[in-house]
Amino acid sequence: MSSEVRASPVLPVTDLDRALAHYAALGFTTSRHDDTYGFAAWSGLELHLTLDPDAAGAEVYLHVPDADVVASSWAGPGTTTPTPKAWGVREGSHVDPDGNLLRFGSPLASEG
């Protein structure tokens, strides 16, 4: 039995073609399983995108080495600039066209 645990969040989308194009523009490698299901992969993360006409959006938290690098590479509509948070991370976010929220954070540099 492998000790590695992986997760692939499943995000609801109302237009699979638009969602795949959106994630491709962010630098994800995208593919489709069929007309209702697709994939978006980036830096070891694999999002599953499922067609749902009543999509309400989901939320995923990404632990990244450098939140500022992620924000810079995803710059544009829907992406916020990372800011320091009380819980010890520098955190930003990205909202896709279907309201799915990708929050991303990296540890704050230790002082001293």
CNS distance restraints for C-alpha pairs under 8 A (distance, minus, plus):
assign (resid   7 and name CA) (resid  46 and name CA) 7.83 0.50 0.50
assign (resid   8 and name CA) (resid  45 and name CA) 7.06 0.50 0.50
assign (resid   8 and name CA) (resid  46 and name CA) 5.29 0.50 0.50
assign (resid   8 and name CA) (resid  47 and name CA) 5.41 0.50 0.50
assign (resid   8 and name CA) (resid  48 and name CA) 6.43 0.50 0.50
assign (resid   9 and name CA) (resid  46 and name CA) 7.32 0.50 0.50
assign (resid   9 and name CA) (resid  47 and name CA) 5.31 0.50 0.50
assign (resid   9 and name CA) (resid  48 and name CA) 6.05 0.50 0.50
assign (resid   9 and name CA) (resid  60 and name CA) 7.22 0.50 0.50
assign (resid  10 and name CA) (resid  47 and name CA) 6.07 0.50 0.50
assign (resid  10 and name CA) (resid  48 and name CA) 4.53 0.50 0.50
assign (resid  10 and name CA) (resid  49 and name CA) 5.78 0.50 0.50
assign (resid  10 and name CA) (resid  50 and name CA) 6.82 0.50 0.50
assign (resid  11 and name CA) (resid  47 and name CA) 7.05 0.50 0.50
assign (resid  11 and name CA) (resid  48 and name CA) 6.08 0.50 0.50
assign (resid  11 and name CA) (resid  49 and name CA) 4.99 0.50 0.50
assign (resid  11 and name CA) (resid  50 and name CA) 6.18 0.50 0.50
assign (resid  11 and name CA) (resid  57 and name CA) 6.95 0.50 0.50
assign (resid  11 and name CA) (resid  58 and name CA) 6.10 0.50 0.50
assign (resid  11 and name CA) (resid 100 and name CA) 6.87 0.50 0.50
assign (resid  12 and name CA) (resid  49 and name CA) 5.94 0.50 0.50
assign (resid  12 and name CA) (resid  50 and name CA) 5.04 0.50 0.50
assign (resid  12 and name CA) (resid  51 and name CA) 5.95 0.50 0.50
assign (resid  12 and name CA) (resid  52 and name CA) 5.56 0.50 0.50
assign (resid  12 and name CA) (resid  55 and name CA) 5.24 0.50 0.50
assign (resid  12 and name CA) (resid  56 and name CA) 7.25 0.50 0.50
assign (resid  12 and name CA) (resid  57 and name CA) 6.17 0.50 0.50
assign (resid  12 and name CA) (resid  58 and name CA) 7.26 0.50 0.50
assign (resid  12 and name CA) (resid  98 and name CA) 7.60 0.50 0.50
assign (resid  12 and name CA) (resid 100 and name CA) 7.76 0.50 0.50
assign (resid  13 and name CA) (resid  19 and name CA) 6.74 0.50 0.50
assign (resid  13 and name CA) (resid  49 and name CA) 6.41 0.50 0.50
assign (resid  13 and name CA) (resid  50 and name CA) 5.92 0.50 0.50
assign (resid  13 and name CA) (resid  51 and name CA) 5.05 0.50 0.50
assign (resid  13 and name CA) (resid  52 and name CA) 5.57 0.50 0.50
assign (resid  13 and name CA) (resid  53 and name CA) 7.25 0.50 0.50
assign (resid  13 and name CA) (resid  55 and name CA) 5.74 0.50 0.50
assign (resid  13 and name CA) (resid  57 and name CA) 7.62 0.50 0.50
assign (resid  13 and name CA) (resid  98 and name CA) 5.69 0.50 0.50
assign (resid  14 and name CA) (resid  51 and name CA) 5.62 0.50 0.50
assign (resid  14 and name CA) (resid  52 and name CA) 5.35 0.50 0.50
assign (resid  14 and name CA) (resid  53 and name CA) 4.85 0.50 0.50
assign (resid  14 and name CA) (resid  54 and name CA) 7.09 0.50 0.50
assign (resid  14 and name CA) (resid  55 and name CA) 6.04 0.50 0.50
assign (resid  14 and name CA) (resid  98 and name CA) 6.67 0.50 0.50
assign (resid  15 and name CA) (resid  19 and name CA) 6.21 0.50 0.50
assign (resid  15 and name CA) (resid  51 and name CA) 6.57 0.50 0.50
assign (resid  15 and name CA) (resid  53 and name CA) 7.94 0.50 0.50
assign (resid  16 and name CA) (resid  20 and name CA) 6.07 0.50 0.50
assign (resid  16 and name CA) (resid  35 and name CA) 7.58 0.50 0.50
assign (resid  16 and name CA) (resid  36 and name CA) 6.79 0.50 0.50
assign (resid  16 and name CA) (resid  37 and name CA) 7.30 0.50 0.50
assign (resid  16 and name CA) (resid  38 and name CA) 7.24 0.50 0.50
assign (resid  16 and name CA) (resid  49 and name CA) 7.24 0.50 0.50
assign (resid  16 and name CA) (resid  50 and name CA) 7.32 0.50 0.50
assign (resid  16 and name CA) (resid  51 and name CA) 6.00 0.50 0.50
assign (resid  17 and name CA) (resid  21 and name CA) 6.19 0.50 0.50
assign (resid  18 and name CA) (resid  22 and name CA) 6.03 0.50 0.50
assign (resid  19 and name CA) (resid  23 and name CA) 6.25 0.50 0.50
assign (resid  19 and name CA) (resid  49 and name CA) 7.70 0.50 0.50
assign (resid  19 and name CA) (resid  96 and name CA) 7.82 0.50 0.50
assign (resid  19 and name CA) (resid  97 and name CA) 7.38 0.50 0.50
assign (resid  19 and name CA) (resid  98 and name CA) 8.00 0.50 0.50
assign (resid  20 and name CA) (resid  24 and name CA) 6.05 0.50 0.50
assign (resid  20 and name CA) (resid  30 and name CA) 6.09 0.50 0.50
assign (resid  20 and name CA) (resid  31 and name CA) 7.51 0.50 0.50
assign (resid  20 and name CA) (resid  38 and name CA) 7.34 0.50 0.50
assign (resid  20 and name CA) (resid  39 and name CA) 7.68 0.50 0.50
assign (resid  20 and name CA) (resid  40 and name CA) 7.05 0.50 0.50
assign (resid  21 and name CA) (resid  25 and name CA) 6.17 0.50 0.50
assign (resid  22 and name CA) (resid  26 and name CA) 6.64 0.50 0.50
assign (resid  22 and name CA) (resid  96 and name CA) 7.48 0.50 0.50
assign (resid  22 and name CA) (resid  97 and name CA) 7.96 0.50 0.50
assign (resid  23 and name CA) (resid  27 and name CA) 6.61 0.50 0.50
assign (resid  23 and name CA) (resid  28 and name CA) 5.41 0.50 0.50
assign (resid  23 and name CA) (resid  29 and name CA) 7.77 0.50 0.50
assign (resid  23 and name CA) (resid  30 and name CA) 7.22 0.50 0.50
assign (resid  23 and name CA) (resid  40 and name CA) 6.47 0.50 0.50
assign (resid  24 and name CA) (resid  28 and name CA) 4.77 0.50 0.50
assign (resid  24 and name CA) (resid  29 and name CA) 5.99 0.50 0.50
assign (resid  24 and name CA) (resid  30 and name CA) 6.08 0.50 0.50
assign (resid  24 and name CA) (resid  40 and name CA) 7.55 0.50 0.50
assign (resid  26 and name CA) (resid  73 and name CA) 7.10 0.50 0.50
assign (resid  26 and name CA) (resid  74 and name CA) 5.37 0.50 0.50
assign (resid  27 and name CA) (resid  42 and name CA) 7.15 0.50 0.50
assign (resid  27 and name CA) (resid  73 and name CA) 7.87 0.50 0.50
assign (resid  27 and name CA) (resid  74 and name CA) 7.88 0.50 0.50
assign (resid  28 and name CA) (resid  40 and name CA) 5.58 0.50 0.50
assign (resid  28 and name CA) (resid  41 and name CA) 5.19 0.50 0.50
assign (resid  28 and name CA) (resid  42 and name CA) 4.87 0.50 0.50
assign (resid  29 and name CA) (resid  40 and name CA) 5.55 0.50 0.50
assign (resid  29 and name CA) (resid  41 and name CA) 5.08 0.50 0.50
assign (resid  29 and name CA) (resid  42 and name CA) 6.49 0.50 0.50
assign (resid  30 and name CA) (resid  38 and name CA) 7.35 0.50 0.50
assign (resid  30 and name CA) (resid  39 and name CA) 5.46 0.50 0.50
assign (resid  30 and name CA) (resid  40 and name CA) 4.41 0.50 0.50
assign (resid  30 and name CA) (resid  41 and name CA) 6.36 0.50 0.50
assign (resid  31 and name CA) (resid  38 and name CA) 5.69 0.50 0.50
assign (resid  31 and name CA) (resid  39 and name CA) 5.27 0.50 0.50
assign (resid  31 and name CA) (resid  40 and name CA) 6.72 0.50 0.50
assign (resid  32 and name CA) (resid  37 and name CA) 6.03 0.50 0.50
assign (resid  32 and name CA) (resid  38 and name CA) 3.89 0.50 0.50
assign (resid  32 and name CA) (resid  39 and name CA) 5.98 0.50 0.50
assign (resid  33 and name CA) (resid  37 and name CA) 5.40 0.50 0.50
assign (resid  33 and name CA) (resid  38 and name CA) 5.30 0.50 0.50
assign (resid  33 and name CA) (resid  39 and name CA) 7.61 0.50 0.50
assign (resid  34 and name CA) (resid  38 and name CA) 6.99 0.50 0.50
assign (resid  36 and name CA) (resid  50 and name CA) 5.84 0.50 0.50
assign (resid  36 and name CA) (resid  51 and name CA) 4.86 0.50 0.50
assign (resid  37 and name CA) (resid  48 and name CA) 7.23 0.50 0.50
assign (resid  37 and name CA) (resid  49 and name CA) 5.64 0.50 0.50
assign (resid  37 and name CA) (resid  50 and name CA) 4.63 0.50 0.50
assign (resid  37 and name CA) (resid  51 and name CA) 6.21 0.50 0.50
assign (resid  38 and name CA) (resid  48 and name CA) 5.92 0.50 0.50
assign (resid  38 and name CA) (resid  49 and name CA) 5.00 0.50 0.50
assign (resid  38 and name CA) (resid  50 and name CA) 6.55 0.50 0.50
assign (resid  39 and name CA) (resid  46 and name CA) 6.71 0.50 0.50
assign (resid  39 and name CA) (resid  47 and name CA) 5.68 0.50 0.50
assign (resid  39 and name CA) (resid  48 and name CA) 4.71 0.50 0.50
assign (resid  39 and name CA) (resid  49 and name CA) 5.80 0.50 0.50
assign (resid  40 and name CA) (resid  46 and name CA) 5.69 0.50 0.50
assign (resid  40 and name CA) (resid  47 and name CA) 5.09 0.50 0.50
assign (resid  40 and name CA) (resid  48 and name CA) 6.56 0.50 0.50
assign (resid  40 and name CA) (resid  49 and name CA) 7.52 0.50 0.50
assign (resid  41 and name CA) (resid  45 and name CA) 5.48 0.50 0.50
assign (resid  41 and name CA) (resid  46 and name CA) 4.30 0.50 0.50
assign (resid  41 and name CA) (resid  47 and name CA) 6.22 0.50 0.50
assign (resid  42 and name CA) (resid  46 and name CA) 6.54 0.50 0.50
assign (resid  51 and name CA) (resid  55 and name CA) 8.00 0.50 0.50
assign (resid  55 and name CA) (resid  98 and name CA) 7.05 0.50 0.50
assign (resid  56 and name CA) (resid  98 and name CA) 7.36 0.50 0.50
assign (resid  56 and name CA) (resid  99 and name CA) 6.91 0.50 0.50
assign (resid  56 and name CA) (resid 100 and name CA) 7.93 0.50 0.50
assign (resid  57 and name CA) (resid  98 and name CA) 6.04 0.50 0.50
assign (resid  57 and name CA) (resid  99 and name CA) 4.75 0.50 0.50
assign (resid  57 and name CA) (resid 100 and name CA) 4.31 0.50 0.50
assign (resid  57 and name CA) (resid 101 and name CA) 7.24 0.50 0.50
assign (resid  58 and name CA) (resid  99 and name CA) 7.26 0.50 0.50
assign (resid  58 and name CA) (resid 100 and name CA) 4.76 0.50 0.50
assign (resid  58 and name CA) (resid 101 and name CA) 6.19 0.50 0.50
assign (resid  59 and name CA) (resid 100 and name CA) 5.81 0.50 0.50
assign (resid  59 and name CA) (resid 101 and name CA) 4.64 0.50 0.50
assign (resid  59 and name CA) (resid 102 and name CA) 5.94 0.50 0.50
assign (resid  59 and name CA) (resid 103 and name CA) 7.46 0.50 0.50
assign (resid  60 and name CA) (resid 101 and name CA) 6.33 0.50 0.50
assign (resid  60 and name CA) (resid 102 and name CA) 5.02 0.50 0.50
assign (resid  60 and name CA) (resid 103 and name CA) 6.21 0.50 0.50
assign (resid  61 and name CA) (resid 102 and name CA) 5.98 0.50 0.50
assign (resid  61 and name CA) (resid 103 and name CA) 4.78 0.50 0.50
assign (resid  61 and name CA) (resid 104 and name CA) 5.72 0.50 0.50
assign (resid  61 and name CA) (resid 105 and name CA) 7.82 0.50 0.50
assign (resid  62 and name CA) (resid 102 and name CA) 7.07 0.50 0.50
assign (resid  62 and name CA) (resid 103 and name CA) 6.04 0.50 0.50
assign (resid  62 and name CA) (resid 104 and name CA) 4.52 0.50 0.50
assign (resid  62 and name CA) (resid 105 and name CA) 6.44 0.50 0.50
assign (resid  63 and name CA) (resid 104 and name CA) 5.88 0.50 0.50
assign (resid  63 and name CA) (resid 105 and name CA) 5.35 0.50 0.50
assign (resid  63 and name CA) (resid 106 and name CA) 6.05 0.50 0.50
assign (resid  64 and name CA) (resid  70 and name CA) 7.92 0.50 0.50
assign (resid  64 and name CA) (resid 104 and name CA) 6.45 0.50 0.50
assign (resid  64 and name CA) (resid 105 and name CA) 5.81 0.50 0.50
assign (resid  64 and name CA) (resid 106 and name CA) 5.30 0.50 0.50
assign (resid  65 and name CA) (resid 105 and name CA) 7.95 0.50 0.50
assign (resid  65 and name CA) (resid 106 and name CA) 5.50 0.50 0.50
assign (resid  65 and name CA) (resid 107 and name CA) 7.73 0.50 0.50
assign (resid  66 and name CA) (resid  70 and name CA) 6.70 0.50 0.50
assign (resid  66 and name CA) (resid 105 and name CA) 7.36 0.50 0.50
assign (resid  66 and name CA) (resid 106 and name CA) 5.38 0.50 0.50
assign (resid  67 and name CA) (resid  71 and name CA) 6.16 0.50 0.50
assign (resid  67 and name CA) (resid  82 and name CA) 6.32 0.50 0.50
assign (resid  67 and name CA) (resid  90 and name CA) 6.49 0.50 0.50
assign (resid  67 and name CA) (resid  91 and name CA) 6.31 0.50 0.50
assign (resid  67 and name CA) (resid  92 and name CA) 6.66 0.50 0.50
assign (resid  67 and name CA) (resid 104 and name CA) 6.27 0.50 0.50
assign (resid  67 and name CA) (resid 105 and name CA) 5.29 0.50 0.50
assign (resid  67 and name CA) (resid 106 and name CA) 5.41 0.50 0.50
assign (resid  68 and name CA) (resid  72 and name CA) 6.06 0.50 0.50
assign (resid  68 and name CA) (resid  81 and name CA) 7.30 0.50 0.50
assign (resid  68 and name CA) (resid  82 and name CA) 6.19 0.50 0.50
assign (resid  69 and name CA) (resid  73 and name CA) 6.21 0.50 0.50
assign (resid  70 and name CA) (resid  74 and name CA) 6.08 0.50 0.50
assign (resid  70 and name CA) (resid 104 and name CA) 7.96 0.50 0.50
assign (resid  71 and name CA) (resid  75 and name CA) 5.65 0.50 0.50
assign (resid  71 and name CA) (resid  79 and name CA) 6.63 0.50 0.50
assign (resid  71 and name CA) (resid  80 and name CA) 6.99 0.50 0.50
assign (resid  71 and name CA) (resid  81 and name CA) 6.17 0.50 0.50
assign (resid  71 and name CA) (resid  82 and name CA) 7.05 0.50 0.50
assign (resid  71 and name CA) (resid  92 and name CA) 6.91 0.50 0.50
assign (resid  71 and name CA) (resid  93 and name CA) 7.80 0.50 0.50
assign (resid  74 and name CA) (resid  79 and name CA) 6.60 0.50 0.50
assign (resid  74 and name CA) (resid  94 and name CA) 7.92 0.50 0.50
assign (resid  75 and name CA) (resid  79 and name CA) 5.96 0.50 0.50
assign (resid  78 and name CA) (resid  93 and name CA) 7.76 0.50 0.50
assign (resid  78 and name CA) (resid  94 and name CA) 5.07 0.50 0.50
assign (resid  78 and name CA) (resid  95 and name CA) 4.88 0.50 0.50
assign (resid  78 and name CA) (resid  96 and name CA) 6.57 0.50 0.50
assign (resid  79 and name CA) (resid  92 and name CA) 7.36 0.50 0.50
assign (resid  79 and name CA) (resid  93 and name CA) 5.59 0.50 0.50
assign (resid  79 and name CA) (resid  94 and name CA) 4.20 0.50 0.50
assign (resid  79 and name CA) (resid  95 and name CA) 6.64 0.50 0.50
assign (resid  80 and name CA) (resid  92 and name CA) 5.34 0.50 0.50
assign (resid  80 and name CA) (resid  93 and name CA) 5.32 0.50 0.50
assign (resid  80 and name CA) (resid  94 and name CA) 6.42 0.50 0.50
assign (resid  81 and name CA) (resid  91 and name CA) 7.92 0.50 0.50
assign (resid  81 and name CA) (resid  92 and name CA) 5.47 0.50 0.50
assign (resid  81 and name CA) (resid  93 and name CA) 7.57 0.50 0.50
assign (resid  82 and name CA) (resid  90 and name CA) 5.66 0.50 0.50
assign (resid  82 and name CA) (resid  91 and name CA) 4.55 0.50 0.50
assign (resid  82 and name CA) (resid  92 and name CA) 3.88 0.50 0.50
assign (resid  82 and name CA) (resid  93 and name CA) 7.44 0.50 0.50
assign (resid  82 and name CA) (resid 105 and name CA) 7.72 0.50 0.50
assign (resid  83 and name CA) (resid  90 and name CA) 5.10 0.50 0.50
assign (resid  83 and name CA) (resid  91 and name CA) 5.42 0.50 0.50
assign (resid  83 and name CA) (resid  92 and name CA) 6.56 0.50 0.50
assign (resid  84 and name CA) (resid  88 and name CA) 7.20 0.50 0.50
assign (resid  84 and name CA) (resid  89 and name CA) 5.86 0.50 0.50
assign (resid  84 and name CA) (resid  90 and name CA) 4.25 0.50 0.50
assign (resid  84 and name CA) (resid  91 and name CA) 6.38 0.50 0.50
assign (resid  84 and name CA) (resid 108 and name CA) 7.16 0.50 0.50
assign (resid  85 and name CA) (resid  89 and name CA) 5.48 0.50 0.50
assign (resid  85 and name CA) (resid  90 and name CA) 5.94 0.50 0.50
assign (resid  85 and name CA) (resid  91 and name CA) 6.80 0.50 0.50
assign (resid  88 and name CA) (resid 107 and name CA) 6.08 0.50 0.50
assign (resid  88 and name CA) (resid 108 and name CA) 5.62 0.50 0.50
assign (resid  89 and name CA) (resid 105 and name CA) 5.81 0.50 0.50
assign (resid  89 and name CA) (resid 106 and name CA) 5.29 0.50 0.50
assign (resid  89 and name CA) (resid 107 and name CA) 4.37 0.50 0.50
assign (resid  89 and name CA) (resid 108 and name CA) 4.87 0.50 0.50
assign (resid  90 and name CA) (resid 105 and name CA) 5.36 0.50 0.50
assign (resid  90 and name CA) (resid 106 and name CA) 5.41 0.50 0.50
assign (resid  90 and name CA) (resid 107 and name CA) 6.22 0.50 0.50
assign (resid  90 and name CA) (resid 108 and name CA) 5.75 0.50 0.50
assign (resid  91 and name CA) (resid 103 and name CA) 7.07 0.50 0.50
assign (resid  91 and name CA) (resid 104 and name CA) 5.59 0.50 0.50
assign (resid  91 and name CA) (resid 105 and name CA) 4.13 0.50 0.50
assign (resid  91 and name CA) (resid 106 and name CA) 6.65 0.50 0.50
assign (resid  92 and name CA) (resid 103 and name CA) 5.93 0.50 0.50
assign (resid  92 and name CA) (resid 104 and name CA) 5.46 0.50 0.50
assign (resid  92 and name CA) (resid 105 and name CA) 6.37 0.50 0.50
assign (resid  93 and name CA) (resid 101 and name CA) 6.90 0.50 0.50
assign (resid  93 and name CA) (resid 102 and name CA) 5.53 0.50 0.50
assign (resid  93 and name CA) (resid 103 and name CA) 4.19 0.50 0.50
assign (resid  93 and name CA) (resid 104 and name CA) 5.79 0.50 0.50
assign (resid  94 and name CA) (resid 101 and name CA) 5.82 0.50 0.50
assign (resid  94 and name CA) (resid 102 and name CA) 5.10 0.50 0.50
assign (resid  94 and name CA) (resid 103 and name CA) 6.39 0.50 0.50
assign (resid  95 and name CA) (resid  99 and name CA) 5.65 0.50 0.50
assign (resid  95 and name CA) (resid 100 and name CA) 5.50 0.50 0.50
assign (resid  95 and name CA) (resid 101 and name CA) 4.55 0.50 0.50
assign (resid  95 and name CA) (resid 102 and name CA) 6.24 0.50 0.50
assign (resid  96 and name CA) (resid 100 and name CA) 5.40 0.50 0.50
assign (resid  96 and name CA) (resid 101 and name CA) 6.72 0.50 0.50
